[in-house]
Amino acid sequence: MMRTRPLKVALLGCGVVGSEVARIMTTHAADLAARIGAPVELAGVAVRRPDKVREGIDPALVTTDATALVKRGDIDVVVEVIGGIEPARTLITTAFAHGASVVSANKALIAQDGAALHAAADEHGRDLYYEAAVAGAIPLIRPLRESLAGDKVNRVLGIVNGTTNFILDAMDSTGAGYQEALDEATALGYAEADPTADVEAFDAAAKAAILAGIAFHTRVRLDDVYREGMTEVTAADFASAREMGCTIKLLAICERAADGGSVTARVHPAMIPLSHPLANVREAYNAVFVESEAAGQLMFYGPGAGGSPTASAVLGDLVAVCRNRIGGATGPGESAYAALPVSPMGDVVTRYHISLDVADKPGVLAQVATVFAEHGVSIDTVRQSGKDGEASLVVVTHRASDAALGGTVEALRKLDTVRGVASIMRVEGE
């Protein structure tokens, strides 16, 4: 039997995502009520610019006083899509204190203060859901948190930012340079006027922190994630990747150490074999590859951003939270029992592709090989080309630690025969 009293929802933010959430709540009201077991009612919408026309939203619901809205006491669920750290953090904790559960799309806040927010939710017996914080419409957090709860996840490898994937895909498919591809992404609306959060990997790093924390039952904060942007990737890097049968992607990589005693989380550009499923993720799509002991290899794919895809994830959480509300229960909270240490980037072991500008004369290769050997870095392949006294030397290593590779490169720079290090890129997805 359906409950007649509606569940009241407060919406914080009414931009691209918030307006789509409001629209779906209105147009799909009957279906949502049937799925939840009670009607849901949009009880208030907090915005910064109240005079802006918002189609389909009753102006009487609009307010600039978000604090008063979440303090009303009759609100069942607060949907937070304003982003940023403050005032979102204070509004969410205030909502918990006044009896509301929270659905958020705020990756930066969850990555930075997820533990404190979960503690606040637990203190007041309320839910905190945030499927929309990672990979847009792709169901990912709930499978990791619930479907794989009985399994042991060892690795999460993914493309979690659509803007950067669009740029790198354009560079690969058209031969465009970074700036040209960025300009195209901006013109098409995939990149913001200030793309720093995307291209310098701040956005992806926040998502990596969230994924690592859930996958490994360990608190992983944004500061724990190694971050390297993609602005230095060149057309020459793509040419080298193609020669290896690879392409280049900006990857979020979360791994459990082989001995199970620690974890790592990192985001950086990497060469990945064309045979790997992630290599074929095109344009602005996202995909995440999960490796676990019992389930094996799983891949989640779909649109990772945009109003409708992100709103889909928000509404999925809203339905789940409302069902919990009716049943007098709460869903899964934070699971950090493993409390594994997060290892620094220097401990990470992977393969490397190093391109050196060297003098074109006898003995150079031997000098370079000696440096690699002295630092315990084994060479897999070498390719040399050049003329007129200058040459390019491309070295691909076997697996080595980041610290060992760093020492190798530092020593290479001191060789008189090495003119410069043109590029260094990790090779992933073996």
N, C-alpha and C positions, 0 to 999 in steps of 0.2 A: 504494500500500500504506500502511495506517495504521500510524503509529508506536505501539508498545505502551506505552512509558514515558510517563506523563502529564506534562503541563506543570503546574507548581505555581503557584498563585495565592494571594497574601496580600491580604486585604481590610482596609483601614484605615477603620474606621467601619462601624457597623451600624445606622444610623437608618432613616429612611424609604427612602432610596435604597439604602443598603448591604444592608439586609435583602432588598430586592427583587432586587438583583444575586445574592445568595446563593441565593434561591429559584429564579431562572431557571437558574442554573448547575446546580442539582440536578435540577429537573424537566425541563430540556431537555438534559441531559448527553449523551445519545446523538446528538442533532442537532448540538450544538456540536462534538462529537468528529468527526462526519462532515464538517462544514464546515471544520474546522481541519486535520484529518489526524492528530490525536492527541487522546487524552482530556485534559480539564482537571480538575484536582483542587484543591479549596479546601483549602489547607494551613494556614491560620491566619486568625483574625479578631481584630483589635485593637480594643478597646472601652474606655470609661471606667468603665462599671458592669458588672462581670462577673456579678453575681448576677441580672441581669435575664433573664427567660425569653425565649429567642429560638427560636421555632418552626422546626423543620427544620434547625437548626444544632447539630452535635455539640458539647456543652459542652467537650469535650476540646480543641477547636480555639480556644477563646476565651482571650484573654490581654489583660492591661493593659500589657504591655511591647511597644509598637509598635516601638521601636528594635531590640530583640532579634529580633523577627520579620523585619524587613527586612534584618538582618545575617546571617541564617541561611546564605546562600550557595547554597542549593538552590532558592530562589524564582526563578521565571522572570518573573513579572509581578506588580507591585504595583498594586492598584486603590485609589486614594486618594479617599475621599468624606467626609472629616472637615471639609473647608472651613477657611477662615481662613488666616492667613499662617504662624504657628508653632503647633504643631510640624510642620505639613505640609511646609513648605519643607525643613527639615532631614531629615525622613524620606524625602522624594523624592530628594534628593541622596545620602543614605546608600544608598538602594536602588540607584541607578545605580552607586555605587562598589563595591557587592557583587554586581553582575552582573545585576540585574533591570531590565527595562523598566517603564515606568509608564503607567497610564491614570488620568487625573484628571478630576474634574468641578469643579475649584476655580477659578472665574472670577476671584476677587479676586487669587489668587496668580499666575495666568498673566498677568493684566493688569499686575501690579506687577513681577513678576520673570521673565517669560517668557524674555527673552534669556539670563539667567544659567542658567535651568533647561535651555534648549535646548543651551547650551554644555556643561553638565555631561553631558547625554545624549550629545552628540557625542564628548566626551572619552572616554567609556567604551563607545562603540559601541552605544548602546541607544536605544530608541524613547521618545518622549514624545507621547502622544495625548490630546486633550481635547475631543472632539466634544460631550460632555455639558456643557461649561462655558457654552455659548451655545445658547439656544432649545430646551432639552430634547431631545425626540425628533426634532426637525426636522434632517434631514441638511443641514448648512450649511457647517461648517468643511471637511469633506472635498471637497465640490464647489468651494469657493473655492480650496482648496490644491492640488487635483489636477485636477478636471474642467475648471476654467477656467485652468489653469496656462499654457496657450498663448494666452490672451486678455488683453485689457487692461480691467480693471474701473475704471470711472470713478465709480460711486456705489453706495453701499449705504444703503438707507433702510428702517428696520424698527421693528416693535413687538416688543420683546424682553423684556418683563416682563408676565406674565399678571395679576399683582395690580393693577397700575395700569390695565391695559386693562379689567379687570372694573369697576373703580371708575368710570372715565370712560365706559364703555359704559352703566353704570347711570344716571349723571347725564344722559346724552344721551337714553336711552330712557324714563326715568321722570320726569325733571325734578327729581330729588333733588339736595340739596346735597352738598358734598364729604364732610362728616362722616357724614351719613346713609348715603351709598354706602360709605364706609369701614367703618362698623359692620356693614353687610350682608356685605361681603367677609370681615370677621373672623368673623362668625357662621357663614359657610359654609366657613371654613377656607382661604380664598384669601389672607388677610392674616395675618401673624404678630401676636402680642400687641404687639410693637414693630415697626411697619411702616416705620420710618425708612429702611432700606436700599432699600426699594421706592419709596415715595412721594417721597423726596428724590433718587431716580434714581442712587444709588450703584451698585446692582446693574446697571442698564442702562448706566451709564458704563463699568464694567469690561468688559461685553460689547462695547461700541462700540470700546474700545481693542484688543481681540482681533481683531475683524472688520476694523478699519482696517489693522492690522499685516499681516494675511494678504492682504487685498485689494490693498494698495498696495506690498507687499514692502518695508515700512518699519517700523522699530521705533516703535511708538506705545504709550506708557505711560499708566497711569491718570491721571497728573498732566497729560497733554497734552489730555485730554478736557474740554471745557466742559460743565458740569453744572448743570441748573436743574430743581428738583422741580416737582410738580404740585399742591401743597397750596393754592396761591392761585387755582386755576381755580374759577370760580363758575358758577352756573346762568345768570347774565347773559351770561357768555362763550359758553355754548352757544347761547343765544338769538341772539346776534350772529352766531355761526358759521352757524346755520341760515338766517339772512337772506342770507348769502353763498353758500348752497348747499354748506356745509362741515360737518364735525364736528371734534372735537378729539381728538388722540391724543398720547401721550407717545412721541416718536420718537427713535431713535438714527440719526444721520445722519453718514455718512463719505463725504467727497467729495474728488476730485482736482481741483485748480484748473484753470481753462480752459486755461492755458498749460502744464499738466502739471508745473509746477515745484514744487508743494507740495501738501499735503493738509490737511484739517481733520477733526476728529472732535468731535461734540457731541451732547448729549442734552437735550431740553427739550420742553414741551408745544407743540403747533403746530396751527393749523387746516389741514385737508386737504380738498380737494374730494370730495364724495360720489361722484364718478365715478372716483376713484382706487381701485384694488383694496384698499389698506390701510384705506380708510374702512369697509369691510364686515367687518373682522375683529372678531368679537364676543366678549363674555365674557372668559374667561381665556386665550384663544388668542393665539399669537404668529404673526407673519408677517414675512418679510424680502424686500424688493424689491431686486434686483441689476440694475444697468445696466452692460453691457460693450460694447465696440466690435463684436466679431464676433457674439456670441450675442444681443445686443440686451437685451431686458427679460425677466428671470426672476423668478418669485415662489416662495418657499418658505413653506409654511403648515402649522401643526399645533399640538398641545399643547406648551406651552413649559416646563412644570414638572410636578412630581408624581413619586411613586416609580416607577411603571411606565414612563412616558415617558422619564424621565432614565436609568433602568436600561437601557432599550432602546439608548440612545446609548452607554452605558458598555460594554454587551456587544458592540455593533458594533465598538468600538475594541479590545476584548479579542480578538475573533476576528482582526482585522487584525494586531495585535501578535503573537499566537501564531503566525499563518502566517509572519510575518517571522522569528520565532524559529526555526521549523523550517527555513526556507530559508536561514538564516544571513545574513539581510539586515536592513536597517532601512528604514523608510518615510521620507517627506519630513520634513525637519527645518525649522528656521527659514529663511525666505527674506526677507532684509532688504537685498538687494543695492542696491535703488533708493535707500535712505537719504534719502528726501525730507524736507525740513523740514516740521514741523507748524505751520501758521499759527495765530495767536491768533484768538479769537472776533471781535475788532474788524474783522478782514479779511473775515469771512464776509458774503456778499451774498445777501439774500433779500427777500421782501415782508413788510410789517408791517401789523397791524391795531391801531390805537391808539384807545382810547375816552377822551374827555376830558369832564370836568364843567366847563361854562363858563357865564358870565353870558348870559342871554337878552336880548341887545340888539344893535342894528345895529353892524356893523364887526368883530364877533368873528371871523367866518370869514376876513375879509381879513387880520386880524392873524396868525391861525394859519397861513394859507397863506403869508404873508410869511416866517415863521420857517422853514417847511419849505424854501422856495426859497433862503433865505440859507444853509442847510446842505447844499444840493445834493441834497435828497430830493424826488423827483417824486411828486405825488399822483395816484393812480388814480381813487378815488371818495371822495365825502364824503356823509355822511348826518347831518342835524341834526334834533333834536326837543326840545321843551321848553315850559314855561309857568311863570307866576308868577315870572319873573325868573331861573329856573334852566333850563339846557338840557344836553343830551348831544350831543356832537359825535363822530362816528365817522369816522376817516380810514383809508383803505386806500392804502398806497403802492405805487409801482412798486418794482422791486428796488433796494435800497440796502445799503450796508455797515452792520454793527452799530455801528461807531464813529460814522458819520454820523448814524444814528438816535439814538444816545445823546446826541450833542451837540444834536440837535433837541429831544429831550424835556427836557433840562436847560434849554434856552432857553424852552420852552413853560411850564415851571413858574414862570418869572419874570414871566410876563404877569399883570397884575392881573385880566384877564378870565377867566383859567383858574383854576378853583377846585381842580382836582386831576386827576391822571392815574388814571383808574379801572382801566385794564388795558392791557397791551402784549402782543401775541402774534404770533409769526411765522406766516407762511402758506407752507406747503410743498406739494410734490407737484404742481407745475404740469405 
